[in-house]
Amino acid sequence: MTYRRLATIMGCLMGCLALAPAALPAQIGAIQITPTRGENVSRVGTRGANFLQLGVGARPLALAGVYAASASDLSSVYWNVAGLAEVQRPAVFLSRETLYGSSGLTNTFAAASLPVLSGTLGVSFTSFTSGDITRTTEAYPEGNDPVAGSFVSWSANAVGVHYARQFTDRLAFGLTGKYATEGITFATAKYYGFDAGTRFRSGLFGTTLGASVSNLGSASRVRGPAVDRKCPRRDQPLFPTQRTLDCSLPTGQNQLPTMLRFGIQTDIVGGAESLMGQRGPHRLALMADINDGIDSNVMPAVAAEYVLSNRLSLRVGKRFLHDGRTEAGGTDGLGGGIGLAIPLFGRRVLVDYAYRDYGDLSNNQAFSFQFEF
């Protein structure tokens, strides 16, 4: 199967997930399907705006998303907004990830921050696109409809406003408000939601705790001219109307993909409170976390980050996907990457790269940079 074909299938599945749920009972004759005793059933594919679960920023992605306790740059507005309080200067951030090899799926994220109101205020924008998918219609099931066009793409966008504050030298808290849309041309869904997060430096052996809840908010269904249509007159026996009728395709209502994250980070060497104290220019931190999504199984992860002279960073992480329906290989969910902190005009530029393996789905690669003014 080519990666272009994979992009087509994934894009179609995304559309079907939004359009299909309300129609399923009629198709199966209202027969309720229930799990057998002892069967582990998840809610994968039952929520809308799933692009909000892809993750952003090369540093956290290299750490397999183990970032609830480690969040300290502008990508923290996604993972744990409390980490935004660590950004003490005006800054801008940009990241881009290509998904699953050459599938054509991409996720782009941009953010900016400004210290105000005894804390840090930030704004962000996320854009996901499927790339070109062959467009088919009832009249042209093989594509190339002269009216509708040859291609369509599934796109999704989110805008966020964030605020975080350091309430003590150890405790930080943050909040996010967001607006998201997703869909194809003339058929979109709109969502409103919020996030909340906290970080706490315990002072014990360089240990930091973090927790966040993401994507609490509204439900939505796909709406627009593509589903609320004008059906033209027909002279066929099965549809003998002689006038134009209003018709609508039933679409299911989906909630946002709520996610809980709990994390811990321990500094082994490199700081005054580190487990082994300060050891020259070296810093080593170990992290672990648990993600509990409303539409996924509980997924623990572990990661490590080594920093040399506050300039060069090496990272590795492993997410245990825990999905019994798949035969995950040992490298599935494994990530790694590198980061550089470059002095420039008395400020810092952070440049990061991440690579994640997904077995048969190939790999994801991400680049990001942050500039502090």
C-alpha positions in Angstrom: 0.0 0.0 0.0 1.5 3.4 -1.0 1.6 6.2 1.5 -0.6 8.3 -0.8 -3.2 5.6 -0.6 -2.8 5.6 3.2 -3.5 9.4 3.3 -6.6 8.8 1.2 -7.9 6.1 3.5 -7.2 8.0 6.7 -8.8 11.1 5.4 -11.9 9.2 4.4 -12.0 7.5 7.8 -11.9 10.9 9.5 -14.9 12.0 7.5 -16.8 8.7 8.1 -16.3 8.9 11.8 -18.0 12.3 11.8 -20.8 11.3 9.4 -21.5 7.7 10.3 -22.5 7.3 14.0 -26.1 8.5 13.7 -26.7 6.3 10.7 -25.4 3.1 12.2 -28.5 1.9 14.1 -30.6 2.1 10.9 -27.9 0.1 8.9 -27.8 -2.7 11.5 -31.5 -2.8 12.2 -31.2 -1.2 15.7 -29.3 -4.3 16.9 -27.2 -3.3 19.9 -23.7 -4.7 19.9 -22.3 -5.3 23.3 -18.8 -6.6 24.4 -18.4 -10.1 25.7 -17.5 -10.6 29.3 -13.9 -9.7 30.1 -13.3 -7.9 26.7 -11.3 -4.8 26.9 -13.2 -2.1 25.0 -11.9 1.4 24.3 -13.6 4.4 22.8 -11.0 4.9 20.0 -12.6 6.9 17.1 -15.6 8.1 19.1 -14.5 11.7 19.6 -14.3 14.7 17.4 -11.3 17.0 16.8 -8.8 14.1 17.2 -6.1 16.3 15.7 -5.9 17.9 19.2 -4.2 14.6 20.4 -1.3 14.6 17.9 1.1 16.6 20.1 3.3 19.6 19.2 7.0 20.6 19.6 10.0 18.5 18.8 11.3 18.4 22.3 8.2 16.8 23.9 7.7 14.6 20.9 11.2 13.2 21.2 10.4 12.5 24.8 7.3 10.5 23.6 5.0 13.1 25.1 6.4 12.8 28.6 6.1 16.5 29.3 3.4 17.2 32.0 6.1 17.7 34.6 8.9 18.9 32.2 7.0 21.6 30.3 9.0 24.8 30.2 8.9 26.2 26.7 6.0 27.6 24.5 5.0 24.1 23.5 3.8 23.7 27.1 0.6 25.4 26.2 -0.4 22.1 24.6 1.0 19.6 27.1 0.6 21.5 30.4 -0.2 25.1 30.2 1.3 25.7 33.7 4.7 25.4 32.0 4.1 28.7 30.2 5.0 30.5 33.5 8.6 29.4 32.8 8.8 31.6 29.7 9.9 34.9 31.3 10.6 36.8 28.1 8.6 37.6 25.0 9.0 34.6 22.7 7.7 33.0 19.5 7.6 29.3 18.7 7.0 27.3 15.6 6.9 23.5 15.0 5.9 21.3 12.1 5.5 17.5 12.0 5.1 15.2 9.0 3.1 12.2 9.9 3.5 8.6 8.8 6.3 8.9 6.3 5.2 10.4 3.0 1.4 10.1 3.7 0.9 13.8 3.1 -0.5 14.4 6.7 1.1 17.4 8.4 0.6 19.2 11.8 1.8 22.7 12.2 1.8 24.7 15.4 2.7 28.4 16.2 2.7 30.3 19.5 3.8 33.6 21.0 4.0 34.8 24.6 4.3 38.0 26.5 4.9 38.5 30.3 1.9 40.4 31.7 -0.3 40.6 34.8 2.3 38.9 37.0 2.4 35.9 34.7 2.7 35.0 31.1 0.0 35.4 28.4 0.2 33.3 25.2 -1.7 32.7 22.0 -1.4 29.7 19.7 -2.6 28.4 16.4 -2.7 24.7 15.2 -3.2 23.5 11.7 -3.7 19.9 10.5 -4.2 18.9 6.9 -4.6 15.5 5.2 -3.2 16.7 1.8 -5.0 15.9 -1.4 -7.6 13.1 -1.4 -9.4 12.0 -4.6 -12.9 13.4 -4.5 -15.8 11.1 -5.4 -19.5 11.9 -5.7 -22.6 9.9 -6.4 -22.5 10.7 -10.1 -18.7 10.2 -10.3 -17.7 7.4 -7.9 -14.3 7.1 -9.5 -13.6 10.8 -9.1 -13.0 13.7 -11.5 -16.4 15.3 -11.0 -16.4 18.4 -13.3 -18.4 20.4 -10.8 -17.2 19.3 -7.4 -13.5 19.0 -8.5 -10.9 16.3 -8.5 -9.5 16.6 -4.9 -10.6 17.4 -1.4 -8.6 17.7 1.8 -9.5 17.2 5.5 -8.3 20.2 7.5 -8.5 21.2 11.1 -7.5 24.3 13.0 -7.4 25.5 16.6 -6.8 28.9 18.2 -5.9 29.1 21.8 -5.5 31.8 24.4 -3.3 30.9 27.4 -2.3 32.3 30.8 0.0 30.9 33.4 1.4 32.3 36.7 4.0 31.2 39.2 2.1 31.6 42.5 5.1 30.6 44.6 8.7 29.8 43.7 7.6 26.1 43.4 3.9 26.2 42.3 2.5 27.3 38.9 -0.9 27.1 37.5 -2.3 27.8 34.0 -5.5 28.0 32.0 -6.3 27.8 28.3 -9.4 28.7 26.2 -9.6 27.3 22.7 -11.8 27.2 19.6 -11.4 24.4 17.0 -12.8 23.5 13.6 -12.4 20.5 11.4 -13.9 19.1 8.2 -13.9 19.3 4.4 -15.2 22.1 2.1 -18.8 22.9 3.0 -19.0 20.4 5.9 -17.4 21.4 9.2 -17.7 21.0 12.9 -16.9 23.6 15.5 -15.8 23.1 19.1 -15.1 25.2 22.2 -13.0 24.0 25.0 -10.5 24.7 27.8 -7.4 23.2 29.4 -6.0 23.5 32.9 -2.6 22.5 34.4 -0.3 22.7 37.4 3.4 22.1 38.1 5.0 21.7 41.5 8.7 21.6 42.3 8.8 19.5 45.4 12.4 20.5 46.5 13.1 16.8 47.2 15.8 15.3 45.1 15.1 17.6 42.2 11.6 16.1 41.7 8.9 18.1 39.8 5.3 16.9 39.6 2.9 18.0 36.8 -0.8 17.4 36.0 -3.1 18.7 33.3 -6.5 18.1 31.8 -7.0 19.0 28.1 -10.0 19.4 25.8 -12.8 19.8 28.2 -15.7 21.4 26.4 -18.5 21.3 23.9 -19.8 18.6 21.5 -20.5 19.3 17.8 -21.7 17.7 14.6 -20.7 18.2 11.0 -22.8 20.9 9.4 -22.8 22.7 6.1 -24.1 22.6 2.5 -22.4 19.2 1.9 -24.8 17.6 4.5 -27.8 20.0 4.3 -28.6 19.8 0.7 -31.1 20.7 -2.0 -32.2 17.5 -3.7 -33.2 18.1 -7.3 -36.4 16.8 -8.9 -36.4 13.3 -10.2 -38.6 11.5 -12.6 -37.5 8.0 -11.5 -40.1 5.6 -10.0 -38.2 5.3 -6.8 -38.0 9.1 -6.3 -41.0 10.5 -8.2 -40.9 14.1 -6.8 -41.5 16.9 -9.3 -39.9 19.6 -7.1 -36.7 20.4 -5.3 -36.6 19.2 -1.7 -34.6 20.1 1.3 -32.7 17.0 2.5 -30.0 16.3 5.2 -27.5 13.6 5.8 -27.7 12.6 9.5 -24.4 13.2 11.3 -23.3 12.1 14.8 -22.5 14.5 17.6 -19.0 14.1 19.0 -17.3 15.3 22.1 -13.8 16.8 22.3 -11.1 14.2 23.1 -10.6 14.9 26.8 -7.1 13.8 28.1 -5.7 13.6 31.6 -1.9 13.7 32.0 0.1 13.0 35.2 3.9 13.3 35.2 7.0 13.3 37.3 10.6 14.4 36.6 13.7 13.8 38.7 16.9 15.7 38.0 19.7 13.1 38.6 22.6 15.6 38.1 22.9 19.2 37.1 21.2 21.4 39.8 21.4 22.4 43.4 18.4 20.1 44.3 19.5 17.2 42.0 19.6 13.7 43.3 23.4 13.7 42.9 24.0 17.4 43.1 25.9 19.5 40.5 28.3 17.7 38.3 30.0 20.3 36.1 28.4 21.0 32.7 26.3 17.9 32.7 22.6 17.6 33.4 20.5 14.4 33.3 16.8 14.1 34.0 14.5 11.1 34.1 10.8 11.4 33.4 7.6 9.3 33.5 4.0 9.9 33.0 0.6 8.4 32.4 -1.9 9.6 29.8 -5.6 8.7 30.3 -7.7 9.7 27.4 -11.5 9.4 27.2 -11.1 7.6 23.8 -8.0 5.6 24.5 -6.5 3.1 26.9 -4.2 4.3 29.7 -0.7 4.8 28.2 2.3 5.1 30.5 5.7 6.4 29.2 9.2 6.9 30.3 11.9 9.3 29.0 15.4 10.7 29.6 17.1 14.0 28.6 20.8 14.7 28.8 22.0 18.3 28.5 25.6 19.4 28.0 26.6 23.0 29.0 23.0 24.1 28.5 23.7 24.0 24.7 23.3 20.4 23.4 20.4 18.1 24.4 19.9 14.4 23.6 16.5 12.9 24.3 14.8 9.5 24.1 11.3 8.3 25.2 9.0 5.3 24.9 5.2 5.4 25.0 3.5 2.0 25.8 0.5 2.1 23.5 -1.4 -0.7 25.3 -3.8 -1.5 22.4 -4.6 -5.2 22.4 -6.1 -5.0 18.9 -2.7 -4.3 17.4 0.6 -6.2 17.3 2.9 -3.4 18.3 6.6 -4.0 17.8 9.2 -3.1 20.3 10.0 0.2 18.6 6.4 1.3 18.2 5.9 4.5 20.4 9.7 5.0 20.6 11.0 8.5 20.1 14.3 10.3 20.1 15.8 13.6 19.2 18.3 16.3 19.6 18.2 20.0 20.6 20.5 23.0 20.3 20.4 26.3 22.3 22.1 28.9 20.2 23.1 32.3 21.6 22.1 35.1 19.3 22.3 38.9 20.0 22.3 38.2 23.7 19.2 36.0 23.5 18.6 32.3 22.8 17.3 30.4 19.8 16.1 26.8 20.6 16.2 24.4 17.7 14.9 20.9 18.1 14.4 17.7 16.1 12.3 14.6 16.9 11.9 11.2 15.3 9.1 8.7 16.3 8.6 5.2 15.0 5.2 3.8 14.2 6.0 0.4 12.8 4.0 -0.4 9.6 2.8 3.3 9.5 6.4 4.4 9.1 7.7 7.4 11.1 6.9 10.9 12.2 9.5 13.7 12.1 9.2 17.1 13.7 11.2 20.3 13.7 10.7 23.3 16.0 12.3 26.5 17.1 11.8 29.1 19.8 13.2 32.6 19.8 13.2 34.7 23.0 13.4 38.5 22.6 
